[in-house]
Amino acid sequence: MFEGLFQPIPLSLIVLIGFVVLIPFWQIFKKAGFSPWLSLLTMIPLVGLFALYYLAFTRWPENSK
């Protein structure tokens, strides 16, 4: 019934790896003062690369603490 990549166990591993990658980027964007929802862009291959360059080279908002 299931063939190749869409077998239940490998698909669940892909989702787990996705969350393992997403959580640190969520925290980095949040601590940098940007919307943490931008971390979802890191899941799209080329768009994620541009998101990381955006994070690296833009001026971060000042924290008022």
N, C-alpha and C positions, 0 to 999 in steps of 0.2 A: 504494500500500500504506500508506504513512505519510501522515497528514494533519495539517495545522495545527501545533500546538505540539509534537507528538510526533515530529517529524522528527529524524533523528540529529544533525545539526549544531546546531540550536537547543537541543535537550535537553542536549547536552554543554556548551554555553555557559551554560545555567542552572546546571548542576552546578559549573562553574568559578567562576561568580560567587558561588555559595553558599559554596565553600571560601574565596574571597577575603574574604568577609564574616565567615566563621566563625573564621578563624585569629587576627585581632586580638582578638576577644572571648575566645577561648580563653586567650590570653596575659594579658589584663586580669584575668580571673577568677582565673587561677593566681597572678599577682603580688599580687593583693588578698588572697590567702589562702583563697579559696573553691575549691570543686571546679571544675576547668575543664570538667567535663561539663555544668555549668550553661549554658555557651555554646551548647549545642544548642537551648536554649529560644529563643534569638534568631532561629531560623529559622522559628518559628511566629509569625505576625504580632502578635496582641494579647498573647500570652504573652511574647513577646520584649520588648515594651514594659514589661510588669510586671517582667521580669527586670532590665532596665536601671534601673528605679526602685528595685528592691531593692538593686542594687549601689550606686546613688548615695546612698541614704539610710540604709543600715544601718551599724552600727559595724564597721569592718574589723578582723579579727584582728591583733594586734600581731605583728610579726616579731621573733624572738628573736635577731637577729644582733648 
